[in-house]
């Protein structure tokens, strides 16, 4: 369902790319491409800690980046295959048919060479604090709205609909505003 939390393109929720500074944005102020994490470096860093299966790596990266980077299976699994082809990792069949990956000796050397700031930390450092606050506010509003949907009377639901519709109009109005250019400190002094 488009626009649902956790779906790509829903700002501020896992999978919503436009929450990172420099990410793809719709409407005003966008333009720069989003910075993607280095999946190869992330996999090597995780496997330096312990063996894991692919889905577990995706979960770890998502959690460690504060939900701001969730690599897709379409980027993780081909990278795992490439690392295996290069002799840096091996895999074994685990329970439930899941493959568990671990570093080879060459893989450990490669991981040590790239042992700088983990890619998920780089992504998290690039997050605009206002984006985090916006995401939190959206989540809290959704929580309150769900409470109304489950516990409110018909009259309360109608009032909540009116409040939400008005809030939506006001948020769109903010996007339509033209902000004045910033005034330098020395220009303010000249006016006095």
Backbone torsions as a table, in degrees:
resi	resn	phi	psi	omega
1	UNK	NA	120.4	-178.7
2	UNK	-60.7	140.3	176.1
3	UNK	82.6	2.4	179.7
4	UNK	-81.1	149.1	178.5
5	UNK	-55.9	139.6	178.0
6	UNK	85.1	-2.9	179.7
7	UNK	-97.1	146.5	179.9
8	UNK	-54.6	137.8	177.5
9	UNK	89.3	-5.3	177.0
10	UNK	-90.4	106.6	-171.8
11	UNK	-53.9	130.9	170.6
12	UNK	88.1	1.2	179.2
13	UNK	-121.5	156.7	-177.1
14	UNK	-47.9	129.2	-178.8
15	UNK	95.9	-17.5	177.9
16	UNK	-82.0	105.1	-171.0
17	UNK	-71.3	-23.3	-170.9
18	UNK	-80.1	11.4	179.8
19	UNK	-91.2	-8.2	177.4
20	UNK	-93.4	141.0	176.4
21	UNK	-57.7	130.2	-179.4
22	UNK	89.0	-0.7	-179.4
23	UNK	-75.2	170.6	177.1
24	UNK	-66.4	129.1	-179.3
25	UNK	-127.1	148.0	175.8
26	UNK	-99.1	144.9	176.5
27	UNK	85.5	-144.0	-172.6
28	UNK	-73.8	146.0	169.1
29	UNK	80.8	3.3	-178.3
30	UNK	-89.5	-155.2	174.1
31	UNK	123.0	-38.5	-178.6
32	UNK	-82.9	147.8	178.3
33	UNK	-75.1	150.9	-179.5
34	UNK	-71.2	148.6	176.8
35	UNK	-87.4	124.7	179.4
36	UNK	-100.7	150.3	179.1
37	UNK	-74.3	162.2	178.9
38	UNK	-87.4	98.5	-175.2
39	UNK	-61.9	-42.1	-179.3
40	UNK	-59.1	-50.4	-179.8
41	UNK	-62.9	-38.2	180.0
42	UNK	-64.4	-43.0	179.8
43	UNK	-63.6	-45.1	179.0
44	UNK	-61.3	-42.0	-179.6
45	UNK	-64.5	-42.5	-180.0
46	UNK	-66.6	-44.2	-177.7
47	UNK	-71.4	-18.4	173.9
48	UNK	-68.5	-24.2	178.9
49	UNK	-81.5	-45.0	-178.4
50	UNK	-173.9	160.8	175.2
51	UNK	-65.9	146.4	-179.5
52	UNK	-149.1	163.4	170.6
53	UNK	-98.9	166.6	-172.1
54	UNK	-57.6	-47.5	-178.5
55	UNK	-62.9	-36.9	178.0
56	UNK	-62.2	-38.3	177.9
57	UNK	-64.0	-43.4	178.4
58	UNK	-59.3	-44.6	179.6
59	UNK	-63.3	-43.0	-179.2
60	UNK	-62.9	-46.2	-179.9
61	UNK	-62.3	-43.4	-180.0
62	UNK	-60.8	-47.9	-178.7
63	UNK	-65.3	-45.1	-176.2
64	UNK	-70.7	-22.5	178.4
65	UNK	-89.6	4.6	-178.2
66	UNK	70.8	30.0	178.5
67	UNK	75.9	11.2	-177.2
68	UNK	-96.0	-8.1	176.6
69	UNK	-140.7	118.9	175.1
70	UNK	-128.7	96.0	179.6
71	UNK	-64.4	145.1	-178.2
72	UNK	-81.1	155.7	173.4
73	UNK	-56.6	-30.2	179.0
74	UNK	-69.0	-13.5	173.2
75	UNK	-105.1	-30.4	-177.4
76	UNK	-75.6	-50.9	-173.5
77	UNK	-67.1	-39.8	174.0
78	UNK	-64.1	-34.1	177.4
79	UNK	-67.2	-39.6	175.8
80	UNK	-60.7	-42.2	179.1
81	UNK	-63.8	-42.1	178.5
82	UNK	-62.3	-44.5	178.4
83	UNK	-62.7	-36.8	176.6
84	UNK	-67.3	-43.1	178.5
85	UNK	-61.4	-32.5	179.4
86	UNK	-81.7	-4.8	179.4
87	UNK	79.1	17.5	-178.5
88	UNK	-91.3	-21.2	177.4
89	UNK	-138.0	159.5	171.4
90	UNK	-127.0	163.4	178.1
91	UNK	-135.8	151.2	175.5
92	UNK	-131.0	150.9	178.4
93	UNK	-73.9	125.2	-179.1
94	UNK	-106.2	-167.5	179.8
95	UNK	-67.4	143.4	178.9
96	UNK	70.2	17.0	178.5
97	UNK	78.6	6.2	179.1
98	UNK	-81.6	135.0	178.1
99	UNK	-85.5	132.8	177.1
100	UNK	-105.5	128.8	-176.1
101	UNK	-105.4	145.8	174.6
102	UNK	-147.6	158.5	-177.9
103	UNK	-76.1	145.4	168.4
104	UNK	-86.9	178.2	176.5
105	UNK	-60.0	-40.7	177.7
106	UNK	-65.1	-36.4	178.2
107	UNK	-65.3	-38.5	177.4
108	UNK	-63.7	-40.3	176.9
109	UNK	-62.7	-43.8	179.3
110	UNK	-63.7	-40.0	179.7
111	UNK	-64.9	-39.8	179.1
112	UNK	-65.5	-35.7	179.1
113	UNK	-65.6	-31.0	-178.5
114	UNK	-100.6	15.7	-175.4
115	UNK	-78.0	67.6	174.0
116	UNK	-109.0	-143.7	175.8
117	UNK	-69.4	125.8	179.1
118	UNK	-58.8	144.4	-176.8
119	UNK	-56.0	-34.2	-179.4
120	UNK	-67.6	-30.8	176.9
121	UNK	-71.3	-36.2	177.2
122	UNK	-62.8	-42.0	178.6
123	UNK	-63.1	-46.3	-177.9
124	UNK	-63.9	-33.9	179.0
125	UNK	-67.1	-26.5	-177.6
126	UNK	-83.8	-1.9	-176.5
127	UNK	-75.0	131.3	176.4
128	UNK	-74.4	125.0	-179.5
129	UNK	-56.2	-32.4	177.9
130	UNK	-64.9	-32.8	176.8
131	UNK	-65.7	-38.5	178.1
132	UNK	-64.4	-44.7	179.9
133	UNK	-64.0	-39.1	178.3
134	UNK	-63.9	-44.6	178.7
135	UNK	-59.6	-43.5	180.0
136	UNK	-63.9	-41.5	179.7
137	UNK	-64.2	-40.3	177.7
138	UNK	-62.1	-45.0	179.9
139	UNK	-62.0	-41.7	179.3
140	UNK	-67.0	-39.3	177.5
141	UNK	-64.9	-40.6	178.2
142	UNK	-64.0	-39.4	178.0
143	UNK	-62.5	-44.7	179.1
144	UNK	-64.4	-39.8	179.8
145	UNK	-64.0	-40.9	178.1
146	UNK	-64.8	-36.8	176.6
147	UNK	-62.5	-42.3	177.5
148	UNK	-61.8	-44.3	-178.2
149	UNK	-60.5	-33.4	-175.5
150	UNK	-94.7	-25.2	-170.4
151	UNK	-125.2	-9.9	-173.6
152	UNK	-82.7	158.2	173.2
153	UNK	-76.3	170.7	178.9
154	UNK	-60.5	-40.2	179.1
155	UNK	-64.9	-43.3	178.7
156	UNK	-64.1	-39.0	177.7
157	UNK	-62.7	-42.6	179.3
158	UNK	-62.6	-42.8	177.9
159	UNK	-63.6	-39.9	178.7
160	UNK	-63.9	-39.6	177.4
161	UNK	-59.9	-44.4	179.7
162	UNK	-62.8	-42.9	179.0
163	UNK	-63.5	-45.0	-179.6
164	UNK	-65.0	-41.2	177.9
165	UNK	-63.6	-40.7	178.2
166	UNK	-66.9	-41.6	178.2
167	UNK	-61.0	-42.5	178.6
168	UNK	-59.9	-45.7	179.2
169	UNK	-61.2	-41.5	-180.0
170	UNK	-66.8	-38.2	178.2
171	UNK	-65.1	-43.3	176.1
172	UNK	-63.1	-35.7	177.8
173	UNK	-63.2	-36.6	177.1
174	UNK	-60.3	-42.4	179.3
175	UNK	-63.4	-28.6	-179.2
176	UNK	-82.3	-10.5	-178.6
177	UNK	-73.2	147.3	173.7
178	UNK	-106.0	118.7	-179.0
179	UNK	-81.4	139.1	177.4
180	UNK	-66.9	149.9	178.7
181	UNK	-63.9	149.4	179.9
182	UNK	-62.6	144.2	179.1
183	UNK	-101.4	128.5	178.6
184	UNK	-68.7	151.0	-179.1
185	UNK	-57.2	-40.4	-177.0
186	UNK	-69.9	-26.7	176.5
187	UNK	-70.5	-36.1	178.1
188	UNK	-64.9	-38.1	179.9
189	UNK	-65.3	-35.7	-179.1
190	UNK	-64.7	-29.4	-177.4
191	UNK	-73.3	-22.1	-177.2
192	UNK	-78.4	NA	NA
